[in-house]
């Protein structure tokens, strides 16, 4: 198994056809959250058609190794920043820097778009993710609750470049 150096990060083209592979990857990567986070991840509601639609208004990046998709992330432009979502890395490849490479691609896109920050949300229960994002330079900015919940369920984290 190669390390992060053997992975290339590519921007998903308009004519991308491997949405079934991306969906399967996201579901594998998010499977460890089943029974851990409440409410369940929105990843369970994703479909191939939904991903194809998502790509019409968001920028997708994939991490490729020998033609296999081993990671992905989606980025949506907002007035003041870019929102990063659905960061997924193959479970057996997590901890090898692939997620960091995908986040750096999102950061480069933000800078290219003249944005001063990127933002993401992570679930309250996923404390290891909080630490990973903090090491990447993200800081907690707020805690929010999903509809129907009286307690915080998500943490918003932001990385500012200026």
N, C-alpha and C positions, 0 to 999 in steps of 0.2 A: 504494500500500500504506500503510495507516494504521499509526501507532505504537501503543505500549502503551495509550495513552489511549482508543483505539477498541475495546479488548477488554474484555469483561465476564467476570467470574469468577462462576460459578454452582455451587451445590451440586447434584449429580445427584439428581433425585427418585426415589422408590421405583418409580415407573412408567416410568422412563427406557427408551426403546426403541432408541436409536441405538448399541447396543454394537458393531455392525459398523463404524461410523465411528470409534469409539474404538480398536478393535483395529487398524484400518488406520493410524490416526495413530501408535499406539505402534510398529508395525512399521516405518513410515517413519522415525520419530525414532530408533529403535534400529539402523537399517540401517548407519549409519556405524561401528558397533562390530563388525560382521561381519569376522572375520579379524584383529581387533585385540585383543579380550579372549579369555582362555582361563580357564575354560570359556566356551562361548557363552552369551549372555544367555538367561535364563528367558523373556524376551518371546516367543521362538520357540515356546514351549509353550502360550502363551495361546490361548484360543478365545473365541468370543462367549459360549458357555454358561459358561465359566470366569470371564469378566469379570462376567457377571450374578450368579454365585455370590459372587464377590469383593465385590461391592457389598452383599451381605446382611450382611457383618460388617466392612466398611470403609466409610469416607466417601469418596466421589469428588467431585472438583471438575473442572469443564471451563472452559476459556477459549474464549469464543465471539466471533466477529467476523462480523457480517452472517449469523448463523445457522450458520456453519461452525465446527466444532470445531477449534481451532488449538493446543490444549494440554490436558493433563489431569494429574492426580495422584491417588493413592489414599493414605488415611491410616487407620492401624489404632490403636485405643486399646489401650494396655498399662497395667499398674498404675501406673508412675511417669512415663510419657511417652506421646507419640504417635510411631509409626513411619511414616515417609514413604517411599512406594515408587512405582515406575512413573511418575516425572515425565517427561513427554514433551511436546515442542513441535515443531510442524511445522518441518522442516529450514530452509525459506526464511524462517522467522520467528524462528529462534534468534538470541540476542544482542539482542533488542528489549525485554527486560524481562518477557516473558510468564511465563517460569519463575519469576522473582522474585515476580510477582503471585500465582502459584499457591502458592508457598512461604509467602507472607504469609497466604494463606487458611488454610493448614495451621497456621500459628503462631497465628492468631486462634482457630481451633478448639481448639487445645491450651490456650490461656488460658481460653477459655469452659468447658472441661472441668476446669479447676483443675490442669492439668499444668504443671510447671516447665521442661519441655524437649521438644524434638523431636529425633528421631534418624533417620539414614539410612545406607545403605551405598552406596559407589561402588567401582568396580573400580580395582585398582592401576594399570592401564595408562592410565586416563582422567585424566591429570594436569591437563588444562584444567578438568575438572569439579571437581577438588579445589580449585583456585584460586577458581572461581566460588562454591562453597559456603563457602570461607573468607571471602570478601568479604561473604557474607550473615551471617557471625557463627558459622559452624560450626567446630568444632575436632576434630581427629582424637583418637579415644579408644582405638582398638585396630585391629589388623590380624588378619584371620582367613583361613583356607583353606577352600575348598570341599571337599566330601568327595572323597577320592582324590588330593588335592594336598598336597605336602609344603611348598610355599612359600605365602606369603600371596597371596591372590587378590582380597581385598576390604579396603577401609578403612571402618571405622565412624566416622561424624562426628556430633557432637552440638551442638545449640544450646540453651543454658540461658538462661532469662529472668530469673532472680533472681540 
